[in-house]
Amino acid sequence: MTRPWEADPDARMIRRLGRSPQALGNTNNVQGCPDIWELENGDIAVIGRDLTAHYADLLPSEAAIDDDERLVVIPRNVLISAKADIPDA
């Protein structure tokens, strides 16, 4: 079965949405840099902690994670700082 949307593995990151992990105090510059990036095709890449296994049995009934998907968690301040860079439509 074909899905209505597929990620394009060739799309490159073109701009960060929001402030850098360093500016937000979310990294020690050695490990972990939670971040949000816009790809050249308009899709969004999110860098966060993989908590797929933890949340697998806790998902609401209307949510699902396919075998090739991961649930990632980012700090709240990352999404808030990206708000100004995300279009309304």
PDB file of N, CA, C and O in Angstrom:
ATOM      1  N   MET A   1       0.841  -1.180   0.000  1.00  0.00           N
ATOM      2  CA  MET A   1       0.000   0.000   0.000  1.00  0.00           C
ATOM      3  C   MET A   1       0.893   1.253   0.000  1.00  0.00           C
ATOM      4  O   MET A   1       1.871   1.328   0.744  1.00  0.00           O
ATOM      5  N   THR A   2       0.551   2.207  -0.823  1.00  0.00           N
ATOM      6  CA  THR A   2       1.285   3.459  -0.903  1.00  0.00           C
ATOM      7  C   THR A   2       0.714   4.460   0.096  1.00  0.00           C
ATOM      8  O   THR A   2      -0.501   4.620   0.207  1.00  0.00           O
ATOM      9  N   ARG A   3       1.585   5.114   0.803  1.00  0.00           N
ATOM     10  CA  ARG A   3       1.159   6.139   1.761  1.00  0.00           C
ATOM     11  C   ARG A   3       0.984   7.472   1.036  1.00  0.00           C
ATOM     12  O   ARG A   3       1.644   7.720   0.027  1.00  0.00           O
ATOM     13  N   PRO A   4       0.095   8.333   1.545  1.00  0.00           N
ATOM     14  CA  PRO A   4      -0.119   9.637   0.909  1.00  0.00           C
ATOM     15  C   PRO A   4       1.106  10.549   0.968  1.00  0.00           C
ATOM     16  O   PRO A   4       1.256  11.436   0.127  1.00  0.00           O
ATOM     17  N   TRP A   5       1.979  10.340   1.950  1.00  0.00           N
ATOM     18  CA  TRP A   5       3.181  11.162   2.080  1.00  0.00           C
ATOM     19  C   TRP A   5       4.367  10.262   2.371  1.00  0.00           C
ATOM     20  O   TRP A   5       4.261   9.312   3.146  1.00  0.00           O
ATOM     21  N   GLU A   6       5.481  10.560   1.756  1.00  0.00           N
ATOM     22  CA  GLU A   6       6.737   9.870   2.032  1.00  0.00           C
ATOM     23  C   GLU A   6       7.829  10.910   2.244  1.00  0.00           C
ATOM     24  O   GLU A   6       7.858  11.934   1.562  1.00  0.00           O
ATOM     25  N   ALA A   7       8.713  10.649   3.176  1.00  0.00           N
ATOM     26  CA  ALA A   7       9.857  11.527   3.405  1.00  0.00           C
ATOM     27  C   ALA A   7      10.832  11.396   2.241  1.00  0.00           C
ATOM     28  O   ALA A   7      11.056  10.296   1.735  1.00  0.00           O
ATOM     29  N   ASP A   8      11.407  12.508   1.819  1.00  0.00           N
ATOM     30  CA  ASP A   8      12.393  12.509   0.748  1.00  0.00           C
ATOM     31  C   ASP A   8      13.786  12.497   1.375  1.00  0.00           C
ATOM     32  O   ASP A   8      14.225  13.516   1.908  1.00  0.00           O
ATOM     33  N   PRO A   9      14.483  11.373   1.320  1.00  0.00           N
ATOM     34  CA  PRO A   9      15.797  11.292   1.960  1.00  0.00           C
ATOM     35  C   PRO A   9      16.861  12.147   1.277  1.00  0.00           C
ATOM     36  O   PRO A   9      17.963  12.293   1.806  1.00  0.00           O
ATOM     37  N   ASP A  10      16.550  12.713   0.113  1.00  0.00           N
ATOM     38  CA  ASP A  10      17.505  13.558  -0.588  1.00  0.00           C
ATOM     39  C   ASP A  10      17.316  15.048  -0.304  1.00  0.00           C
ATOM     40  O   ASP A  10      18.138  15.866  -0.717  1.00  0.00           O
ATOM     41  N   ALA A  11      16.236  15.405   0.401  1.00  0.00           N
ATOM     42  CA  ALA A  11      15.981  16.820   0.712  1.00  0.00           C
ATOM     43  C   ALA A  11      16.998  17.297   1.753  1.00  0.00           C
ATOM     44  O   ALA A  11      17.190  16.654   2.785  1.00  0.00           O
ATOM     45  N   ARG A  12      17.634  18.409   1.475  1.00  0.00           N
ATOM     46  CA  ARG A  12      18.667  18.946   2.366  1.00  0.00           C
ATOM     47  C   ARG A  12      18.085  19.955   3.341  1.00  0.00           C
ATOM     48  O   ARG A  12      17.072  20.598   3.064  1.00  0.00           O
ATOM     49  N   MET A  13      18.743  20.083   4.488  1.00  0.00           N
ATOM     50  CA  MET A  13      18.352  21.085   5.481  1.00  0.00           C
ATOM     51  C   MET A  13      18.765  22.456   4.960  1.00  0.00           C
ATOM     52  O   MET A  13      19.906  22.661   4.546  1.00  0.00           O
ATOM     53  N   ILE A  14      17.795  23.411   4.988  1.00  0.00           N
ATOM     54  CA  ILE A  14      18.135  24.734   4.457  1.00  0.00           C
ATOM     55  C   ILE A  14      18.130  25.831   5.517  1.00  0.00           C
ATOM     56  O   ILE A  14      18.857  26.816   5.391  1.00  0.00           O
ATOM     57  N   ARG A  15      17.305  25.666   6.575  1.00  0.00           N
ATOM     58  CA  ARG A  15      17.331  26.701   7.609  1.00  0.00           C
ATOM     59  C   ARG A  15      16.791  26.169   8.918  1.00  0.00           C
ATOM     60  O   ARG A  15      15.859  25.367   8.959  1.00  0.00           O
ATOM     61  N   ARG A  16      17.407  26.643   9.985  1.00  0.00           N
ATOM     62  CA  ARG A  16      16.952  26.314  11.330  1.00  0.00           C
ATOM     63  C   ARG A  16      15.680  27.102  11.616  1.00  0.00           C
ATOM     64  O   ARG A  16      15.569  28.269  11.240  1.00  0.00           O
ATOM     65  N   LEU A  17      14.731  26.470  12.274  1.00  0.00           N
ATOM     66  CA  LEU A  17      13.531  27.159  12.750  1.00  0.00           C
ATOM     67  C   LEU A  17      13.734  27.424  14.239  1.00  0.00           C
ATOM     68  O   LEU A  17      13.828  26.495  15.040  1.00  0.00           O
ATOM     69  N   GLY A  18      13.798  28.680  14.588  1.00  0.00           N
ATOM     70  CA  GLY A  18      14.025  29.052  15.980  1.00  0.00           C
ATOM     71  C   GLY A  18      15.496  29.275  16.268  1.00  0.00           C
ATOM     72  O   GLY A  18      16.325  29.362  15.362  1.00  0.00           O
ATOM     73  N   ARG A  19      15.796  29.364  17.551  1.00  0.00           N
ATOM     74  CA  ARG A  19      17.153  29.654  17.997  1.00  0.00           C
ATOM     75  C   ARG A  19      17.977  28.369  18.085  1.00  0.00           C
ATOM     76  O   ARG A  19      17.423  27.272  18.164  1.00  0.00           O
ATOM     77  N   SER A  20      19.273  28.510  18.072  1.00  0.00           N
ATOM     78  CA  SER A  20      20.174  27.356  18.125  1.00  0.00           C
ATOM     79  C   SER A  20      20.089  26.677  19.491  1.00  0.00           C
ATOM     80  O   SER A  20      19.707  27.312  20.474  1.00  0.00           O
ATOM     81  N   PRO A  21      20.440  25.392  19.562  1.00  0.00           N
ATOM     82  CA  PRO A  21      20.463  24.699  20.849  1.00  0.00           C
ATOM     83  C   PRO A  21      21.395  25.392  21.857  1.00  0.00           C
ATOM     84  O   PRO A  21      21.113  25.407  23.055  1.00  0.00           O
ATOM     85  N   GLN A  22      22.491  25.956  21.372  1.00  0.00           N
ATOM     86  CA  GLN A  22      23.409  26.674  22.247  1.00  0.00           C
ATOM     87  C   GLN A  22      22.749  27.913  22.835  1.00  0.00           C
ATOM     88  O   GLN A  22      22.864  28.174  24.032  1.00  0.00           O
ATOM     89  N   ALA A  23      22.060  28.673  21.998  1.00  0.00           N
ATOM     90  CA  ALA A  23      21.399  29.898  22.460  1.00  0.00           C
ATOM     91  C   ALA A  23      20.293  29.601  23.474  1.00  0.00           C
ATOM     92  O   ALA A  23      20.025  30.412  24.361  1.00  0.00           O
ATOM     93  N   LEU A  24      19.656  28.441  23.340  1.00  0.00           N
ATOM     94  CA  LEU A  24      18.575  28.072  24.253  1.00  0.00           C
ATOM     95  C   LEU A  24      19.082  27.368  25.513  1.00  0.00           C
ATOM     96  O   LEU A  24      18.304  27.115  26.433  1.00  0.00           O
ATOM     97  N   GLY A  25      20.364  27.054  25.564  1.00  0.00           N
ATOM     98  CA  GLY A  25      20.923  26.359  26.718  1.00  0.00           C
ATOM     99  C   GLY A  25      20.567  24.880  26.762  1.00  0.00           C
ATOM    100  O   GLY A  25      20.565  24.274  27.834  1.00  0.00           O
ATOM    101  N   ASN A  26      20.265  24.289  25.596  1.00  0.00           N
ATOM    102  CA  ASN A  26      19.842  22.882  25.529  1.00  0.00           C
ATOM    103  C   ASN A  26      20.958  21.921  25.159  1.00  0.00           C
ATOM    104  O   ASN A  26      20.695  20.742  24.920  1.00  0.00           O
ATOM    105  N   THR A  27      22.193  22.389  25.105  1.00  0.00           N
ATOM    106  CA  THR A  27      23.309  21.507  24.757  1.00  0.00           C
ATOM    107  C   THR A  27      24.549  21.952  25.501  1.00  0.00           C
ATOM    108  O   THR A  27      24.699  23.113  25.881  1.00  0.00           O
ATOM    109  N   ASN A  28      25.431  20.990  25.695  1.00  0.00           N
ATOM    110  CA  ASN A  28      26.740  21.311  26.276  1.00  0.00           C
ATOM    111  C   ASN A  28      27.807  21.348  25.178  1.00  0.00           C
ATOM    112  O   ASN A  28      29.004  21.340  25.463  1.00  0.00           O
ATOM    113  N   ASN A  29      27.359  21.388  23.928  1.00  0.00           N
ATOM    114  CA  ASN A  29      28.223  21.411  22.744  1.00  0.00           C
ATOM    115  C   ASN A  29      29.030  20.129  22.572  1.00  0.00           C
ATOM    116  O   ASN A  29      29.925  20.073  21.728  1.00  0.00           O
ATOM    117  N   VAL A  30      28.728  19.107  23.351  1.00  0.00           N
ATOM    118  CA  VAL A  30      29.413  17.829  23.231  1.00  0.00           C
ATOM    119  C   VAL A  30      28.421  16.750  22.823  1.00  0.00           C
ATOM    120  O   VAL A  30      28.691  15.955  21.923  1.00  0.00           O
ATOM    121  N   GLN A  31      27.272  16.729  23.490  1.00  0.00           N
ATOM    122  CA  GLN A  31      26.257  15.724  23.207  1.00  0.00           C
ATOM    123  C   GLN A  31      24.894  16.386  23.096  1.00  0.00           C
ATOM    124  O   GLN A  31      24.563  17.295  23.858  1.00  0.00           O
ATOM    125  N   GLY A  32      24.119  15.923  22.147  1.00  0.00           N
ATOM    126  CA  GLY A  32      22.725  16.325  22.038  1.00  0.00           C
ATOM    127  C   GLY A  32      22.495  17.761  21.644  1.00  0.00           C
ATOM    128  O   GLY A  32      22.956  18.687  22.311  1.00  0.00           O
ATOM    129  N   CYS A  33      21.793  17.934  20.576  1.00  0.00           N
ATOM    130  CA  CYS A  33      21.432  19.263  20.103  1.00  0.00           C
ATOM    131  C   CYS A  33      20.000  19.226  19.594  1.00  0.00           C
ATOM    132  O   CYS A  33      19.790  19.192  18.381  1.00  0.00           O
ATOM    133  N   PRO A  34      18.988  19.232  20.492  1.00  0.00           N
ATOM    134  CA  PRO A  34      17.611  19.233  20.013  1.00  0.00           C
ATOM    135  C   PRO A  34      17.380  20.437  19.104  1.00  0.00           C
ATOM    136  O   PRO A  34      17.760  21.559  19.437  1.00  0.00           O
ATOM    137  N   ASP A  35      16.754  20.192  17.957  1.00  0.00           N
ATOM    138  CA  ASP A  35      16.684  21.238  16.946  1.00  0.00           C
ATOM    139  C   ASP A  35      15.536  20.963  15.985  1.00  0.00           C
ATOM    140  O   ASP A  35      15.031  19.843  15.910  1.00  0.00           O
ATOM    141  N   ILE A  36      15.127  21.999  15.246  1.00  0.00           N
ATOM    142  CA  ILE A  36      14.101  21.891  14.205  1.00  0.00           C
ATOM    143  C   ILE A  36      14.640  22.571  12.952  1.00  0.00           C
ATOM    144  O   ILE A  36      15.120  23.703  13.009  1.00  0.00           O
ATOM    145  N   TRP A  37      14.556  21.863  11.805  1.00  0.00           N
ATOM    146  CA  TRP A  37      15.073  22.391  10.540  1.00  0.00           C
ATOM    147  C   TRP A  37      14.039  22.260   9.441  1.00  0.00           C
ATOM    148  O   TRP A  37      13.310  21.270   9.370  1.00  0.00           O
ATOM    149  N   GLU A  38      13.982  23.266   8.584  1.00  0.00           N
ATOM    150  CA  GLU A  38      13.173  23.189   7.376  1.00  0.00           C
ATOM    151  C   GLU A  38      14.019  22.568   6.275  1.00  0.00           C
ATOM    152  O   GLU A  38      15.186  22.921   6.101  1.00  0.00           O
ATOM    153  N   LEU A  39      13.422  21.639   5.533  1.00  0.00           N
ATOM    154  CA  LEU A  39      14.110  21.016   4.411  1.00  0.00           C
ATOM    155  C   LEU A  39      13.785  21.776   3.130  1.00  0.00           C
ATOM    156  O   LEU A  39      12.810  22.526   3.074  1.00  0.00           O
ATOM    157  N   GLU A  40      14.592  21.580   2.121  1.00  0.00           N
ATOM    158  CA  GLU A  40      14.424  22.331   0.870  1.00  0.00           C
ATOM    159  C   GLU A  40      13.085  22.064   0.192  1.00  0.00           C
ATOM    160  O   GLU A  40      12.642  22.871  -0.626  1.00  0.00           O
ATOM    161  N   ASN A  41      12.430  20.950   0.514  1.00  0.00           N
ATOM    162  CA  ASN A  41      11.119  20.656  -0.070  1.00  0.00           C
ATOM    163  C   ASN A  41       9.966  21.139   0.814  1.00  0.00           C
ATOM    164  O   ASN A  41       8.800  20.892   0.506  1.00  0.00           O
ATOM    165  N   GLY A  42      10.296  21.830   1.916  1.00  0.00           N
ATOM    166  CA  GLY A  42       9.272  22.361   2.814  1.00  0.00           C
ATOM    167  C   GLY A  42       8.957  21.456   3.994  1.00  0.00           C
ATOM    168  O   GLY A  42       8.302  21.894   4.940  1.00  0.00           O
ATOM    169  N   ASP A  43       9.404  20.207   3.964  1.00  0.00           N
ATOM    170  CA  ASP A  43       9.200  19.317   5.106  1.00  0.00           C
ATOM    171  C   ASP A  43      10.050  19.793   6.281  1.00  0.00           C
ATOM    172  O   ASP A  43      10.919  20.649   6.119  1.00  0.00           O
ATOM    173  N   ILE A  44       9.798  19.242   7.447  1.00  0.00           N
ATOM    174  CA  ILE A  44      10.475  19.639   8.675  1.00  0.00           C
ATOM    175  C   ILE A  44      11.217  18.445   9.253  1.00  0.00           C
ATOM    176  O   ILE A  44      10.673  17.343   9.329  1.00  0.00           O
ATOM    177  N   ALA A  45      12.466  18.669   9.662  1.00  0.00           N
ATOM    178  CA  ALA A  45      13.257  17.650  10.351  1.00  0.00           C
ATOM    179  C   ALA A  45      13.383  18.060  11.817  1.00  0.00           C
ATOM    180  O   ALA A  45      13.698  19.209  12.125  1.00  0.00           O
ATOM    181  N   VAL A  46      13.134  17.110  12.716  1.00  0.00           N
ATOM    182  CA  VAL A  46      13.225  17.363  14.149  1.00  0.00           C
ATOM    183  C   VAL A  46      14.308  16.466  14.732  1.00  0.00           C
ATOM    184  O   VAL A  46      14.321  15.256  14.505  1.00  0.00           O
ATOM    185  N   ILE A  47      15.211  17.074  15.481  1.00  0.00           N
ATOM    186  CA  ILE A  47      16.256  16.332  16.178  1.00  0.00           C
ATOM    187  C   ILE A  47      15.887  16.333  17.658  1.00  0.00           C
ATOM    188  O   ILE A  47      15.773  17.390  18.279  1.00  0.00           O
ATOM    189  N   GLY A  48      15.704  15.148  18.208  1.00  0.00           N
ATOM    190  CA  GLY A  48      15.333  15.037  19.617  1.00  0.00           C
ATOM    191  C   GLY A  48      15.685  13.666  20.145  1.00  0.00           C
ATOM    192  O   GLY A  48      16.327  12.869  19.460  1.00  0.00           O
ATOM    193  N   ARG A  49      15.271  13.399  21.347  1.00  0.00           N
ATOM    194  CA  ARG A  49      15.538  12.095  21.971  1.00  0.00           C
ATOM    195  C   ARG A  49      14.526  11.074  21.481  1.00  0.00           C
ATOM    196  O   ARG A  49      13.324  11.341  21.466  1.00  0.00           O
ATOM    197  N   ASP A  50      15.005   9.915  21.084  1.00  0.00           N
ATOM    198  CA  ASP A  50      14.147   8.830  20.602  1.00  0.00           C
ATOM    199  C   ASP A  50      13.494   8.142  21.803  1.00  0.00           C
ATOM    200  O   ASP A  50      14.157   7.419  22.547  1.00  0.00           O
ATOM    201  N   LEU A  51      12.197   8.372  21.985  1.00  0.00           N
ATOM    202  CA  LEU A  51      11.445   7.741  23.065  1.00  0.00           C
ATOM    203  C   LEU A  51      10.336   6.855  22.508  1.00  0.00           C
ATOM    204  O   LEU A  51       9.303   6.654  23.146  1.00  0.00           O
ATOM    205  N   THR A  52      10.569   6.326  21.301  1.00  0.00           N
ATOM    206  CA  THR A  52       9.578   5.480  20.646  1.00  0.00           C
ATOM    207  C   THR A  52       9.177   4.307  21.521  1.00  0.00           C
ATOM    208  O   THR A  52       7.987   4.071  21.729  1.00  0.00           O
ATOM    209  N   ALA A  53      10.141   3.577  22.033  1.00  0.00           N
ATOM    210  CA  ALA A  53       9.840   2.385  22.842  1.00  0.00           C
ATOM    211  C   ALA A  53       9.077   2.757  24.103  1.00  0.00           C
ATOM    212  O   ALA A  53       8.159   2.044  24.507  1.00  0.00           O
ATOM    213  N   HIS A  54       9.445   3.857  24.721  1.00  0.00           N
ATOM    214  CA  HIS A  54       8.773   4.285  25.949  1.00  0.00           C
ATOM    215  C   HIS A  54       7.302   4.611  25.716  1.00  0.00           C
ATOM    216  O   HIS A  54       6.443   4.219  26.506  1.00  0.00           O
ATOM    217  N   TYR A  55       7.013   5.325  24.636  1.00  0.00           N
ATOM    218  CA  TYR A  55       5.645   5.775  24.378  1.00  0.00           C
ATOM    219  C   TYR A  55       4.798   4.785  23.579  1.00  0.00           C
ATOM    220  O   TYR A  55       3.604   5.020  23.396  1.00  0.00           O
ATOM    221  N   ALA A  56       5.377   3.691  23.103  1.00  0.00           N
ATOM    222  CA  ALA A  56       4.658   2.753  22.232  1.00  0.00           C
ATOM    223  C   ALA A  56       3.327   2.300  22.827  1.00  0.00           C
ATOM    224  O   ALA A  56       2.328   2.241  22.112  1.00  0.00           O
ATOM    225  N   ASP A  57       3.294   1.984  24.104  1.00  0.00           N
ATOM    226  CA  ASP A  57       2.057   1.512  24.746  1.00  0.00           C
ATOM    227  C   ASP A  57       1.243   2.637  25.370  1.00  0.00           C
ATOM    228  O   ASP A  57       0.190   2.387  25.956  1.00  0.00           O
ATOM    229  N   LEU A  58       1.717   3.869  25.251  1.00  0.00           N
ATOM    230  CA  LEU A  58       1.042   5.010  25.872  1.00  0.00           C
ATOM    231  C   LEU A  58       0.365   5.927  24.858  1.00  0.00           C
ATOM    232  O   LEU A  58      -0.197   6.957  25.231  1.00  0.00           O
ATOM    233  N   LEU A  59       0.415   5.556  23.571  1.00  0.00           N
ATOM    234  CA  LEU A  59      -0.142   6.412  22.526  1.00  0.00           C
ATOM    235  C   LEU A  59      -1.658   6.495  22.613  1.00  0.00           C
ATOM    236  O   LEU A  59      -2.315   5.498  22.915  1.00  0.00           O
ATOM    237  N   PRO A  60      -2.220   7.668  22.354  1.00  0.00           N
ATOM    238  CA  PRO A  60      -3.676   7.769  22.232  1.00  0.00           C
ATOM    239  C   PRO A  60      -4.147   6.907  21.059  1.00  0.00           C
ATOM    240  O   PRO A  60      -3.360   6.598  20.164  1.00  0.00           O
ATOM    241  N   SER A  61      -5.396   6.525  21.059  1.00  0.00           N
ATOM    242  CA  SER A  61      -5.911   5.628  20.017  1.00  0.00           C
ATOM    243  C   SER A  61      -5.799   6.215  18.612  1.00  0.00           C
ATOM    244  O   SER A  61      -5.713   5.457  17.646  1.00  0.00           O
ATOM    245  N   GLU A  62      -5.796   7.523  18.472  1.00  0.00           N
ATOM    246  CA  GLU A  62      -5.716   8.140  17.148  1.00  0.00           C
ATOM    247  C   GLU A  62      -4.271   8.363  16.684  1.00  0.00           C
ATOM    248  O   GLU A  62      -4.059   8.940  15.617  1.00  0.00           O
ATOM    249  N   ALA A  63      -3.280   7.922  17.455  1.00  0.00           N
ATOM    250  CA  ALA A  63      -1.872   8.068  17.075  1.00  0.00           C
ATOM    251  C   ALA A  63      -1.269   6.692  16.800  1.00  0.00           C
ATOM    252  O   ALA A  63      -1.645   5.703  17.428  1.00  0.00           O
ATOM    253  N   ALA A  64      -0.338   6.643  15.862  1.00  0.00           N
ATOM    254  CA  ALA A  64       0.331   5.385  15.526  1.00  0.00           C
ATOM    255  C   ALA A  64       1.760   5.678  15.091  1.00  0.00           C
ATOM    256  O   ALA A  64       2.041   6.728  14.514  1.00  0.00           O
ATOM    257  N   ILE A  65       2.654   4.745  15.372  1.00  0.00           N
ATOM    258  CA  ILE A  65       4.042   4.848  14.945  1.00  0.00           C
ATOM    259  C   ILE A  65       4.341   3.628  14.085  1.00  0.00           C
ATOM    260  O   ILE A  65       4.290   2.495  14.564  1.00  0.00           O
ATOM    261  N   ASP A  66       4.655   3.861  12.809  1.00  0.00           N
ATOM    262  CA  ASP A  66       4.961   2.767  11.899  1.00  0.00           C
ATOM    263  C   ASP A  66       6.394   2.277  12.152  1.00  0.00           C
ATOM    264  O   ASP A  66       7.160   2.932  12.860  1.00  0.00           O
ATOM    265  N   ASP A  67       6.747   1.142  11.581  1.00  0.00           N
ATOM    266  CA  ASP A  67       8.065   0.543  11.808  1.00  0.00           C
ATOM    267  C   ASP A  67       9.215   1.454  11.389  1.00  0.00           C
ATOM    268  O   ASP A  67      10.303   1.380  11.961  1.00  0.00           O
ATOM    269  N   ASP A  68       8.985   2.311  10.397  1.00  0.00           N
ATOM    270  CA  ASP A  68      10.061   3.192   9.942  1.00  0.00           C
ATOM    271  C   ASP A  68       9.945   4.604  10.522  1.00  0.00           C
ATOM    272  O   ASP A  68      10.551   5.539   9.999  1.00  0.00           O
ATOM    273  N   GLU A  69       9.176   4.761  11.593  1.00  0.00           N
ATOM    274  CA  GLU A  69       8.998   6.055  12.244  1.00  0.00           C
ATOM    275  C   GLU A  69       9.519   5.998  13.677  1.00  0.00           C
ATOM    276  O   GLU A  69       9.629   4.926  14.270  1.00  0.00           O
ATOM    277  N   ARG A  70       9.837   7.169  14.218  1.00  0.00           N
ATOM    278  CA  ARG A  70      10.277   7.293  15.597  1.00  0.00           C
ATOM    279  C   ARG A  70       9.553   8.463  16.244  1.00  0.00           C
ATOM    280  O   ARG A  70       9.289   9.477  15.598  1.00  0.00           O
ATOM    281  N   LEU A  71       9.241   8.316  17.503  1.00  0.00           N
ATOM    282  CA  LEU A  71       8.688   9.410  18.285  1.00  0.00           C
ATOM    283  C   LEU A  71       9.872  10.086  18.973  1.00  0.00           C
ATOM    284  O   LEU A  71      10.594   9.457  19.747  1.00  0.00           O
ATOM    285  N   VAL A  72      10.060  11.355  18.687  1.00  0.00           N
ATOM    286  CA  VAL A  72      11.152  12.086  19.330  1.00  0.00           C
ATOM    287  C   VAL A  72      10.581  13.178  20.209  1.00  0.00           C
ATOM    288  O   VAL A  72       9.532  13.751  19.914  1.00  0.00           O
ATOM    289  N   VAL A  73      11.284  13.456  21.288  1.00  0.00           N
ATOM    290  CA  VAL A  73      10.880  14.486  22.235  1.00  0.00           C
ATOM    291  C   VAL A  73      11.922  15.602  22.185  1.00  0.00           C
ATOM    292  O   VAL A  73      13.128  15.356  22.202  1.00  0.00           O
ATOM    293  N   ILE A  74      11.417  16.843  22.122  1.00  0.00           N
ATOM    294  CA  ILE A  74      12.285  18.014  22.139  1.00  0.00           C
ATOM    295  C   ILE A  74      11.870  18.899  23.308  1.00  0.00           C
ATOM    296  O   ILE A  74      10.729  18.820  23.762  1.00  0.00           O
ATOM    297  N   PRO A  75      12.773  19.735  23.799  1.00  0.00           N
ATOM    298  CA  PRO A  75      12.397  20.657  24.856  1.00  0.00           C
ATOM    299  C   PRO A  75      11.338  21.657  24.368  1.00  0.00           C
ATOM    300  O   PRO A  75      11.334  22.053  23.202  1.00  0.00           O
ATOM    301  N   ARG A  76      10.469  22.044  25.255  1.00  0.00           N
ATOM    302  CA  ARG A  76       9.393  22.991  24.919  1.00  0.00           C
ATOM    303  C   ARG A  76       9.963  24.283  24.325  1.00  0.00           C
ATOM    304  O   ARG A  76       9.399  24.843  23.385  1.00  0.00           O
ATOM    305  N   ASN A  77      11.090  24.753  24.885  1.00  0.00           N
ATOM    306  CA  ASN A  77      11.632  26.026  24.419  1.00  0.00           C
ATOM    307  C   ASN A  77      12.102  25.968  22.967  1.00  0.00           C
ATOM    308  O   ASN A  77      12.187  27.005  22.310  1.00  0.00           O
ATOM    309  N   VAL A  78      12.410  24.774  22.455  1.00  0.00           N
ATOM    310  CA  VAL A  78      12.799  24.641  21.044  1.00  0.00           C
ATOM    311  C   VAL A  78      11.614  24.962  20.138  1.00  0.00           C
ATOM    312  O   VAL A  78      11.751  25.727  19.183  1.00  0.00           O
ATOM    313  N   LEU A  79      10.458  24.383  20.435  1.00  0.00           N
ATOM    314  CA  LEU A  79       9.272  24.644  19.609  1.00  0.00           C
ATOM    315  C   LEU A  79       8.799  26.086  19.759  1.00  0.00           C
ATOM    316  O   LEU A  79       8.432  26.720  18.771  1.00  0.00           O
ATOM    317  N   ILE A  80       8.804  26.604  20.971  1.00  0.00           N
ATOM    318  CA  ILE A  80       8.386  27.993  21.183  1.00  0.00           C
ATOM    319  C   ILE A  80       9.277  28.955  20.425  1.00  0.00           C
ATOM    320  O   ILE A  80       8.792  29.924  19.842  1.00  0.00           O
ATOM    321  N   SER A  81      10.595  28.696  20.427  1.00  0.00           N
ATOM    322  CA  SER A  81      11.490  29.611  19.719  1.00  0.00           C
ATOM    323  C   SER A  81      11.308  29.524  18.216  1.00  0.00           C
ATOM    324  O   SER A  81      11.635  30.471  17.501  1.00  0.00           O
ATOM    325  N   ALA A  82      10.786  28.390  17.717  1.00  0.00           N
ATOM    326  CA  ALA A  82      10.572  28.224  16.270  1.00  0.00           C
ATOM    327  C   ALA A  82       9.261  28.834  15.798  1.00  0.00           C
ATOM    328  O   ALA A  82       9.061  29.001  14.595  1.00  0.00           O
ATOM    329  N   LYS A  83       8.374  29.167  16.711  1.00  0.00           N
ATOM    330  CA  LYS A  83       7.037  29.646  16.358  1.00  0.00           C
ATOM    331  C   LYS A  83       7.066  30.800  15.342  1.00  0.00           C
ATOM    332  O   LYS A  83       6.287  30.804  14.388  1.00  0.00           O
ATOM    333  N   ALA A  84       7.939  31.752  15.541  1.00  0.00           N
ATOM    334  CA  ALA A  84       7.998  32.909  14.639  1.00  0.00           C
ATOM    335  C   ALA A  84       8.429  32.521  13.224  1.00  0.00           C
ATOM    336  O   ALA A  84       8.119  33.232  12.268  1.00  0.00           O
ATOM    337  N   ASP A  85       9.143  31.396  13.082  1.00  0.00           N
ATOM    338  CA  ASP A  85       9.637  30.967  11.775  1.00  0.00           C
ATOM    339  C   ASP A  85       8.674  30.030  11.053  1.00  0.00           C
ATOM    340  O   ASP A  85       8.915  29.667   9.901  1.00  0.00           O
ATOM    341  N   ILE A  86       7.587  29.635  11.712  1.00  0.00           N
ATOM    342  CA  ILE A  86       6.635  28.694  11.121  1.00  0.00           C
ATOM    343  C   ILE A  86       5.453  29.464  10.546  1.00  0.00           C
ATOM    344  O   ILE A  86       4.765  30.163  11.290  1.00  0.00           O
ATOM    345  N   PRO A  87       5.197  29.358   9.248  1.00  0.00           N
ATOM    346  CA  PRO A  87       4.087  30.094   8.636  1.00  0.00           C
ATOM    347  C   PRO A  87       2.738  29.629   9.189  1.00  0.00           C
ATOM    348  O   PRO A  87       2.596  28.486   9.622  1.00  0.00           O
ATOM    349  N   ASP A  88       1.765  30.513   9.170  1.00  0.00           N
ATOM    350  CA  ASP A  88       0.415  30.193   9.625  1.00  0.00           C
ATOM    351  C   ASP A  88      -0.305  29.255   8.646  1.00  0.00           C
ATOM    352  O   ASP A  88      -1.195  28.506   9.047  1.00  0.00           O
ATOM    353  N   ALA A  89       0.071  29.296   7.402  1.00  0.00           N
ATOM    354  CA  ALA A  89      -0.570  28.432   6.407  1.00  0.00           C
ATOM    355  C   ALA A  89       0.418  27.959   5.384  1.00  0.00           C
ATOM    356  O   ALA A  89       0.053  27.221   4.469  1.00  0.00           O
TER     357      ALA A  89
END
